[in-house]
């Protein structure tokens, strides 16, 4: 069951990778030179899930350290209560904030504690959307930055002047970033609930990285004259 769930999630992620909007652009210097600027659904790729995972991991480490040092403290227990199952050296959150930010292990746990599941879903979707939306401003991939890059390349959007490019790009880029981050979070939650091999975060990272390398490979082959250069 875990193997089929993993393959299923792999397929969904690859399918969503193909969602994009191609904005028509043209050269401001040479007539007849047209191209397109793609805005993918996963505009920020796997960055949202990486930042979300780093945030939760750091919170887990801090909570475990405080729980070991100040066991039984009320404030520390609010952050997280940890326990180790019999015969296991690994600790798991059983209460507190860390518990509600951890994924339910199975669908049975979702039925047993629906509040935990709902808070986890809300946190994953909200944090991934927020990190994705914030990342475009930090990384230089916002509408203003893209408009500047196109201007430096002497490219303009067809049907729009240089001054209106930022406004037009703002219709697509922030939406793609936020909604793409939301989808990344939803896919991670789906993988966790279906019991896929590993974690939802790990599967998403693996698929997006493999797909990025595949895109680079295809692009290089196109520059070399197509896939035929490999065979002949």
C-alpha positions in Angstrom: 0.0 0.0 0.0 2.8 2.4 0.9 4.5 1.7 -2.5 1.3 2.4 -4.5 0.7 5.6 -2.4 4.3 6.8 -3.1 3.9 6.1 -6.9 0.5 7.9 -6.8 1.9 11.0 -5.2 4.9 11.0 -7.6 2.5 11.0 -10.5 0.4 13.8 -9.1 3.4 16.0 -8.5 4.8 15.4 -12.0 1.4 16.2 -13.4 1.2 19.5 -11.6 4.7 20.4 -12.7 3.3 20.9 -16.2 0.9 23.6 -15.2 2.1 27.0 -16.4 1.1 30.2 -18.1 3.2 31.4 -21.1 3.2 35.2 -21.3 4.0 36.4 -24.9 7.1 38.7 -25.1 8.9 40.2 -28.0 12.2 42.0 -28.6 12.1 45.8 -28.4 15.1 46.0 -30.7 14.4 43.5 -33.5 11.1 43.1 -35.2 9.6 39.7 -35.6 11.5 38.2 -32.7 9.0 36.6 -30.4 9.2 34.4 -27.4 7.4 33.5 -24.2 8.0 33.9 -20.5 6.7 30.8 -18.6 5.1 31.2 -15.1 4.8 27.8 -13.6 2.3 26.7 -10.9 5.2 25.7 -8.7 6.8 29.2 -9.3 9.1 28.9 -6.2 9.7 25.1 -6.8 10.3 23.2 -3.5 11.5 26.3 -1.5 8.2 26.5 0.6 8.5 22.9 1.8 12.2 23.3 2.5 11.6 26.4 4.7 8.6 24.8 6.4 10.6 21.7 7.2 13.5 23.7 8.5 11.1 25.7 10.8 9.5 22.6 12.2 12.8 20.8 12.6 14.3 23.7 14.6 11.2 23.9 16.8 11.4 20.1 17.4 15.1 20.4 18.5 14.4 23.3 20.8 11.4 21.6 22.3 13.2 18.3 22.9 16.2 20.1 24.5 13.9 22.1 26.9 11.8 19.0 27.6 15.0 17.1 28.7 16.4 20.0 30.7 13.1 21.2 32.3 10.8 18.2 32.3 7.4 19.0 33.8 7.6 22.7 33.3 4.3 24.2 32.3 5.6 26.5 29.6 7.9 23.8 28.2 4.9 21.3 28.1 2.9 23.9 26.1 5.7 23.8 23.5 5.8 20.0 23.4 5.7 16.8 25.5 7.9 14.0 24.2 7.9 10.3 24.9 9.6 7.2 23.5 7.7 4.1 22.7 8.9 0.8 24.3 12.0 -0.5 22.6 12.5 2.7 20.6 15.3 5.3 21.0 13.3 7.9 19.0 11.1 10.4 20.8 7.7 11.5 19.4 5.6 14.5 20.4 2.5 13.5 22.4 1.1 16.8 23.4 1.7 20.6 23.0 2.4 22.7 20.0 4.9 20.2 18.4 2.3 17.5 18.5 -0.2 19.5 16.5 2.4 20.5 14.0 3.4 16.9 13.4 1.7 14.8 10.7 -0.8 12.1 11.8 0.8 8.7 11.2 -2.2 7.0 9.6 -5.8 7.7 8.5 -6.8 6.0 11.7 -5.1 8.7 13.7 -7.0 11.3 11.7 -10.3 9.7 12.7 -9.2 9.4 16.4 -8.0 13.0 16.7 -9.6 15.2 13.9 -8.5 18.4 15.7 -4.9 17.4 15.3 -5.4 16.7 11.6 -7.2 19.9 10.9 -4.6 22.0 12.7 -1.8 20.2 10.9 -3.5 20.8 7.5 -4.1 24.5 8.3 -0.5 24.9 9.4 1.0 23.2 6.3 -1.2 25.0 3.8 -0.8 28.4 5.4 3.0 28.2 6.1 3.8 26.9 2.6 1.7 29.6 0.9 3.3 32.3 3.1 6.9 31.1 2.6 6.3 30.9 -1.2 4.8 34.4 -1.3 7.6 35.8 0.8 10.3 34.0 -1.2 9.6 35.8 -4.4 10.5 39.1 -2.8 13.6 37.8 -1.1 15.0 35.9 -4.1 14.5 38.6 -6.7 11.8 36.8 -8.6 8.9 39.2 -8.0 7.0 40.9 -10.7 9.2 44.0 -10.4 12.4 42.0 -10.6 11.1 40.0 -13.6 10.1 43.2 -15.4 13.6 44.6 -14.8 15.2 41.4 -16.2 13.1 41.6 -19.3 13.9 45.3 -19.7 17.6 44.6 -19.4 17.3 41.9 -22.1 15.4 44.5 -24.2 12.2 42.4 -24.2 8.7 43.6 -23.6 5.3 41.9 -23.3 3.3 42.0 -26.4 0.4 44.4 -26.2 1.9 46.2 -23.2 4.3 49.1 -22.7 7.4 48.8 -20.4 5.6 50.7 -17.7 2.6 48.4 -17.6 4.7 45.2 -17.5 4.9 45.2 -13.7 1.2 45.6 -13.4 0.6 42.7 -15.8 3.1 40.4 -14.2 1.6 41.2 -10.8 -1.6 39.5 -12.0 0.2 36.2 -12.4 3.4 35.9 -10.3 2.0 36.5 -6.7 -1.0 34.3 -7.4 1.2 31.5 -8.8 3.6 31.7 -5.9 0.9 31.6 -3.2 -1.3 29.0 -4.9 1.7 26.9 -5.8 2.9 26.9 -2.2 -0.6 26.0 -1.2 -0.6 23.0 -3.6 2.9 22.0 -2.3 1.5 21.9 1.2 -1.6 20.0 0.2 0.5 17.4 -1.7 2.7 16.9 1.4 -0.4 16.4 3.6 -1.8 13.9 1.1 1.4 11.9 1.1 1.5 11.8 4.9 -2.2 10.8 5.1 -1.8 8.0 2.5 1.1 6.6 4.3 3.6 7.0 1.4 7.1 5.7 1.9 9.1 8.3 3.8 7.5 11.6 4.5 5.4 13.9 2.3 8.2 16.5 2.5 10.8 14.1 1.5 8.8 12.8 -1.5 8.1 16.3 -2.7 11.8 17.3 -2.5 12.8 14.1 -4.4 10.3 14.6 -7.2 10.9 18.3 -7.7 14.7 17.9 -7.7 14.5 15.0 -10.2 12.1 17.0 -12.4 14.4 20.0 -12.3 17.4 17.9 -13.5 15.2 16.4 -16.2 14.2 19.9 -17.4 17.9 20.9 -17.5 18.7 17.7 -19.4 16.0 18.4 -22.0 17.1 22.0 -22.4 20.7 21.0 -23.0 19.7 18.5 -25.6 17.5 21.1 -27.4 20.5 23.4 -27.5 22.6 20.6 -29.0 20.1 19.9 -31.7 17.5 17.6 -30.0 17.4 14.2 -28.6 18.8 12.8 -31.9 22.3 13.8 -30.9 22.2 11.1 -28.3 21.4 8.4 -30.8 23.4 9.4 -33.9 
